[in-house]
Amino acid sequence: HLLLGGKRGHLAVIDWMTKKLFCEINVMESIHDVKWLHNPTMFATAQKDWVYIYDNKGIELHCIKKLYQVICMEFLRYHFLLATSSEKGFLSWLDISVGKMIAQYFTKHNRLNVLAQNPYNGVLLTGHPNGTVAMWSPNTNEPLATMLCHPHSVRAIAVNNDGRYMATCASDRSMKIWDIRNLKNLQSYRLHSSANCIDFSQRNLIGIGMGNVVEVYKDCCTTSVEAPYLCHTINGTITDIKFCPYEDVLGVGHNIGFTSMLVPGSGEPNFDAFETNPFMTKKQRRETEVKSLLEKIQPEFITLNPEEVSRVDVKTLQNKLAEKEKIPYVKPQKIDIEPRKKTKGKSSSAKLIKRKNKILDQEKRRHVVRALKEKESAGKKEGGEKKKAVLDRFRSKSGRPK
């Protein structure tokens, strides 16, 4: 399914394989970004003032007025979160399953027009004019990490599917490849012009849109590449590019229209039907939606290293064990009792059990009191004589106050 949105308000949903048009509307105001939600039946659009949600027939479902003047959007499919960045510098996370605003922070930056997500851990990445890239989570109002990637303003950011490589482009015509787990620079390239957009394919090919030229680089993350893998010139000015999943196609959006560009070896040939099924039926889509809702990941698990959730906190565990050892524990003795039988109906089985339990409880209490006194006396002997207090002269020999 292909979703197209234009600056003048044009919206279209197309079956990309059969070229069947599902809906085509004009919202009569500018559209800044469009994004599919958890399935192809709903999508979100960032319009002039607010964010709207439509179905695949073009019917307006929701108008979210809490998200004001949004420029870029990202959808976290495993968390059911719609993340947005606004023109005023606000980052927001909206849970679309319950319609609740999870978090909304002011980033202390004026305009957030560069936004990307790390599919590995769900962290958002924002690019800023001072050349830094910040990583954000809905659990804190401060960035988890900040990287100085370029000496000039960052124009585009992309992260590959396994969350290992990050590509950044700046206004000084530079492109850098980073190991995002170690925050280390791997490769640096010099482009012909400053990039407008960048995207990773499923097989780690990088597509870059520069003016009216699209360049595709292959194996540029692990080795230094001297020339691009493919280069294609388009009549219009490129605004956005996106690789088609499970197909060797790169979609290019420009000011004249939309172009599909063949890129051999970019798509993953084998798909996991439990993860993503391009040929799913209507019944399978409903079952997948229910299952994904039941297995939804909570926003509290969005961290730089998601494996920390499964680790054992050794310090806290040691404190718990030490506190547990301080609790006095006395093992009760085994007592065998045969209650004396009485006459005149007082020796029924229920009354015998009741009398037996009563005697056992009394013996257990006596044993516990005796053991605690022995432990206290042993502690006094080890610690020496207890220092007398001022008011001890008013106490009797039994220990009780007079």
Buried (B, 14 or more C-beta within 10 A) or exposed (E): BBBBBBEEBEBBBBEBEEEEEBBEBEBEEBBBBBBBBBBBBBBBBBBEBBBBBBBBEBEEEBEBEEBBBBBBBBBBBEBBBBBBBBBBBBBBBBBBEEEEEBBBBEBEBEBBBBBBBBBBBBBBBBBBBEBBBBBBBBBEBEBBEBBEBBEBBBBBBBBBBEBBBBBBBBBBBBBBBBEBBEBEEBBEBEBEEBBBBBBBBBBBBBBBBBBBBBBBBBEBBEEEBEEBBBEBEBEBEBBBBBBBBEBBBBBBBBEEEBBEBEBEEBBBEEBEEEEEEEEBEEEEBEEBBEEBEEEBBEBEBBBBEBEEEEEEEEEEEEEEEEEEEEEEEBEEEEEEEEBEEEEEEEEEEEEBEEBBEEEBEEBBEEBBEEBEEEEEEEEEEEEEEEEEEEEEEEEEEEEEEE
